[in-house]
Amino acid sequence: MNFIFGIIILALFILALRVIWATALQLLSALKHVSQTFHRYRAQRLAGNPLPVIMPQIRHEVDWVAMSDSVRQEIQTRNHSVNREVVRLEAQLQAKLKTIDIYEADIQIAKLERELLKIKPVIENPEPEVKKPRRSKKQSVVVSDSAAQKIPHQVSQLRAALKGNGLSVPVSESVRH
């Protein structure tokens, strides 16, 4: 019986240790959370009201004029490379502006040329036509056409005769129907 009571007491002791250990871990976790919250609150409060910056006291005498000259020189050397870049960019800008002006002038010239074409049509110089060798059939047709062109049309002859221009119109058999 003592053995059974010993095992029960040992089990209760182990159970008590586990409860104490779990409680301690929970307490530690809660403390950690509280400390993080407190640090966050303090950081926010300090960010809202920054502390004044106090310059450390210098034990030896400082030549403020020499220090300001050295700082000024350092600023000028740093700005010198920036100034070169500014000059280069300014030159590029000027070149692009002149190019834009040239394009605008070309556009104006094109508009003026278009208006000039509306007012005065372009006279094209006709190029001399290259005469191709004609075949004999075409030449006979050309000869008959040229003969027809030489003889005034019969209707025009009749009109001229009726007007009495004093032209002597030869009477041909084709006119007499």
LUMTI-786334 format. One record per residue: y, x, z of N, C-alpha, C in turn. Coordinates in pm, whole numbers, padded with zeros to 5 digits, always signed. Each point is the difference from the previous one (the first is absolute). Layout:
BEGIN
YXZYXZYXZ/...
! end
This chain:
BEGIN
-00116+00080+00000+00116-00080+00000+00126+00087+00000/-00008+00108+00071+00113+00092-00002+00025+00054-00141/-00109+00016-00072+00010+00050-00136+00075-00099-00088/-00029-00127+00013+00065-00104-00080+00147-00008+00038/+00029+00005+00131+00141-00002+00040+00073+00123-00049/-00065+00111-00005+00061+00124-00051+00035-00012-00148/-00092-00060-00076+00027-00017-00145+00114-00099-00020/+00006-00107+00076+00107-00098-00012+00133+00065+00036/+00003+00078+00106+00125+00066+00040+00042+00101-00107/-00094+00072-00056+00030+00095-00108+00055-00073-00121/-00058-00115-00034+00050-00079-00114+00139-00050+00028/+00026-00048+00121+00134-00048+00036+00100+00117-00003/-00043+00116+00044+00088+00117-00002+00036+00039-00145/-00098-00001-00088+00024+00031-00142+00092-00105-00061/-00023-00126+00031+00085-00107-00051+00142+00015+00052/+00015+00036+00126+00133+00019+00058+00071+00116-00069/-00073+00108-00027+00062+00114-00071+00046-00040-00140/-00080-00079-00070+00039-00043-00136+00124-00089+00006/+00009-00087+00098+00118-00088+00012+00123+00084+00034/-00016+00093+00091+00114+00086+00038+00044+00083-00121/-00100+00056-00073+00033+00082-00118+00071-00084-00107/-00044-00122-00029+00064-00087-00100+00139-00039+00046/+00016-00027+00129+00132-00036+00053+00095+00119-00011/-00049+00118+00029+00085+00120-00008+00043+00024-00146/-00091-00016-00096+00037+00018-00140+00103-00103-00044/-00015-00125+00042+00097-00103-00035+00135+00030+00062/-00001+00048+00124+00124+00036+00067+00068+00116-00070/-00078+00099-00041+00054+00115-00073+00060-00043-00133/-00067-00088-00070+00051-00052-00127+00129-00077+00020/+00007-00081+00105+00122-00076+00029+00115+00094+00033/-00026+00105+00079+00106+00096+00034+00050+00074-00124/-00092+00034-00090+00037+00067-00123+00091-00090-00084/-00037-00127-00010+00080-00096-00076+00139-00017+00062/+00006-00008+00133+00128-00014+00069+00087+00123-00023/-00059+00120+00007+00080+00121-00020+00052+00007-00145/-00080-00041-00098+00046+00000-00139+00114-00099-00018/-00013-00116+00059+00106-00101-00008+00127+00052+00065/-00012+00065+00114+00117+00055+00070+00066+00108-00085/-00077+00089-00061+00058+00106-00084+00069-00060-00124/-00060-00102-00057+00060-00065-00117+00132-00065+00039/+00004-00067+00113+00122-00065+00047+00109+00104+00025/-00038+00111+00063+00097+00106+00029+00053+00063-00128/-00088+00019-00100+00043+00059-00127+00097-00093-00072/-00025-00130+00005+00091-00096-00062+00134-00002+00071/-00004+00009+00129+00124-00002+00079+00081+00125-00025/-00068+00115-00012+00071+00125-00028+00053+00003-00144/-00072-00061-00092+00047-00005-00139+00125-00086-00009/+00009-00104+00080+00120-00086+00001+00119+00071+00060/-00018+00077+00103+00107+00075+00067-00033+00148-00006/+00037+00064-00111-00033+00143-00008+00080+00081+00102/-00065+00097+00053+00068+00086+00096+00097+00092-00072/+00112+00031+00059+00095+00089-00066-00059+00141-00012/+00031+00065-00114-00049+00135-00022+00099+00096+00062/-00049+00080+00085+00086+00097+00068-00032+00137-00056/+00106+00068-00049-00022+00133-00055-00032+00097+00113/-00094+00084-00025-00030+00098+00104+00118+00097+00015/+00018+00046+00117+00112+00091+00026-00035+00139-00052/+00090+00057-00078-00021+00133-00056+00060+00100+00099/-00076+00102+00034+00043+00095+00102+00093+00107-00056/-00007+00024-00132+00087+00102-00056+00110-00065-00083/+00102+00076-00030+00116-00048-00075-00039-00017-00148/+00041-00112-00064-00036-00029-00139+00126+00003-00085/-00013+00064-00117+00110+00003-00095-00014-00122-00091/+00071-00106+00032-00014-00126-00071+00049+00010-00144/+00098+00082-00026+00054+00016-00135-00106+00064-00090/-00066+00104+00052-00104+00067-00079-00118-00094-00024/-00034-00078+00104-00112-00093-00014+00034-00108-00103/+00123-00052+00002+00037-00104-00096+00004+00057-00142/+00045+00128-00014-00001+00063-00133-00142+00017-00052/-00091+00041+00085-00139+00018-00044-00062-00134-00038/+00028-00103+00077-00052-00133-00032+00059-00049-00132/+00132+00023-00019+00065-00041-00125-00061+00073-00119/-00027+00130+00015-00062+00077-00108-00140-00052-00033/-00075-00031+00102-00135-00052-00021+00004-00133-00075/+00093-00086+00038+00014-00129-00069+00038+00021-00145/+00091+00093-00026+00042+00026-00138-00113+00057-00084/-00083+00088+00057-00111+00055-00078-00105-00108-00029/-00020-00090+00094-00094-00110-00025+00054-00097-00104/+00131-00023+00005+00062-00092-00096+00016+00064-00137/-00004+00133-00009+00021+00067-00129-00109-00039-00099/-00124-00004+00045-00108-00041-00090+00016-00147-00039/+00047-00081+00093+00023-00141-00029+00115-00013-00100/+00105+00085+00018+00114-00005-00092-00042+00040-00141/-00090+00099-00015-00048+00038-00133-00073-00116-00066/-00079-00069+00081-00073-00114-00055+00096-00112-00039/+00106-00019+00080+00100-00102-00032+00070+00035-00131/+00034+00127-00019+00065+00043-00125-00094-00023-00118/-00127+00033+00015-00097-00019-00108-00014-00148-00034/-00010-00084+00104-00012-00143-00024+00126-00058-00063/+00114+00054+00039+00128-00044-00059+00004+00034-00148/-00047+00120-00036-00003+00041-00141-00096-00090-00079/-00114-00034+00058-00094-00090-00068+00063-00137-00020/+00071-00048+00103+00066-00129-00011+00103+00001-00112/+00081+00106-00008+00102+00009-00104-00065+00001-00139/-00111+00074-00014-00069+00006-00129-00053-00139-00038/-00057-00071+00096-00053-00132-00030+00112-00098-00032/+00113+00011+00069+00114-00088-00030+00052+00026-00141/+00006+00127-00041+00046+00031-00136-00100-00051-00103/-00129+00009+00031-00101-00053-00091+00015-00151-00014/+00027-00068+00110+00022-00145-00004+00122-00031-00085/+00108+00079+00016+00120-00020-00081-00031+00017-00149/-00081+00099-00033-00038+00022-00141-00079-00119-00052/-00094-00052+00081-00076-00117-00043+00092-00121-00021/+00096-00018+00091+00093-00112-00014+00084+00016-00126/+00041+00123-00031+00077+00024-00122-00085-00029-00123/-00127+00039+00002-00090-00030-00111-00015-00151-00019/-00009-00072+00110-00011-00146-00008+00126-00059-00061/+00118+00049+00041+00126-00048-00055+00008+00029-00148/-00043+00119-00041+00001+00035-00142-00091-00094-00079/-00117-00028+00054-00093-00091-00068+00059-00140-00013/+00068-00047+00105+00063-00132-00006+00110-00002-00106/+00081+00104-00004+00107+00006-00099-00056+00007-00142/-00107+00076-00019-00062+00007-00133-00055-00136-00041/-00058-00073+00093-00053-00132-00031+00113-00095-00040/+00112+00006+00073+00114-00085-00036+00056+00040-00136/+00003+00128-00029+00048+00048-00130-00090-00050-00112/-00131-00003+00024-00092-00052-00100+00020-00149-00022/+00039-00072+00104+00027-00143-00016+00123-00020-00088/+00100+00085+00019+00124-00014-00076-00016+00051-00142/-00056+00114-00017-00011+00065-00131-00144+00040-00022/-00068-00063-00096-00140+00037-00021-00010+00142-00055/-00110+00061+00030-00021+00138-00044-00029+00001-00150/+00071+00085-00073-00024+00015-00143-00102+00110-00017/-00113-00041-00051-00105+00099-00020+00010+00055-00141/-00014+00126-00014+00002+00062-00131-00136-00024-00065/+00005-00073-00115-00129-00021-00065-00049+00130-00060/-00124+00026+00024-00059+00122-00053-00042-00025-00145/+00016+00098-00086-00041-00020-00139-00150-00025-00006/-00033-00105-00076-00140-00036-00010-00070+00096-00095/-00117+00034+00038-00079+00089-00084-00066-00085-00108/+00027+00033-00124-00057-00078-00111-00143+00044-00023/-00087-00097+00000-00141+00028-00024-00028-00018-00149/-00091+00075-00051-00033-00018-00142-00058-00139-00022/+00057-00069-00098-00043-00137-00025-00106-00001-00108/-00082-00096+00007-00104-00016-00101+00058-00070-00122/-00069+00007-00102+00049-00056-00126+00013-00152+00007/-00084-00068+00077+00009-00145+00009+00128-00039+00071/+00034+00074+00103+00121-00031+00073+00122+00028-00086/-00005+00101-00084+00114+00033-00084+00026-00111-00100/-00104-00060-00053+00021-00107-00096+00062-00121+00067/-00040-00024+00126+00060-00111+00073+00144+00030+00029/+00030+00123+00033+00137+00040+00031+00086-00014-00124/-00051+00035-00115+00076-00009-00124+00032-00145-00030/-00094-00088+00018+00026-00140-00030+00099-00058+00100/-00009+00043+00128+00096-00047+00100+00139+00051-00031/+00011+00125-00040+00132+00054-00030+00059-00067-00123/-00084-00039-00097+00050-00071-00118+00048-00137+00041/-00071-00065+00092+00043-00132+00045+00130+00011+00078/+00018+00110+00071+00122+00018+00075+00117+00029-00092/-00024+00064-00113+00108+00032-00093+00051-00124-00070/-00091-00090-00033+00041-00123-00067+00042-00097+00108/+00122-00051-00005+00042-00095+00103-00088-00123-00002/-00015-00055+00113-00086-00117+00014+00056-00112-00087/-00088-00082-00051+00042-00103-00096+00092-00102+00065/-00025-00033+00123+00083-00097+00068+00140+00055+00019/+00007+00127+00036+00132+00060+00018+00074+00009-00133/-00073+00019-00108+00063+00002-00132+00057-00137-00032/-00075-00105+00032+00048-00134-00028+00123-00034+00082/-00002+00040+00125+00116-00028+00086+00122+00074-00051/-00021+00124-00039+00111+00078-00054+00054-00065-00127/-00085-00054-00084+00043-00064-00124+00076-00127+00029/-00046-00076+00100+00068-00124+00033+00136+00026+00062/+00013+00106+00071+00129+00032+00062+00099+00046-00106/-00051+00056-00104+00087+00043-00108+00064+00133+00029/-00078+00089+00048+00053+00133+00031+00023+00081-00126/-00034-00054-00111+00019+00072-00124-00116+00090-00031/-00108-00016+00071-00118+00079-00030-00075-00066-00114/-00045+00079-00087-00081-00056-00107-00143+00000+00048/-00058-00118+00011-00134-00012+00050-00092-00015-00119/-00094+00093-00016-00090-00015-00112-00098-00114+00024/-00014-00084-00094-00088-00113+00013-00138+00047-00037/-00089-00017+00091-00137+00041-00025-00088-00122-00004/-00115+00015-00049-00091-00113-00015-00049-00048+00136/-00002+00088+00096-00047-00043+00133+00099-00092+00067/+00127+00010-00037+00100-00085+00063-00011-00141-00060/-00027-00010-00129-00013-00131-00063-00137-00057+00037/-00009-00092+00068-00130-00054+00039-00058-00079-00110/
! end
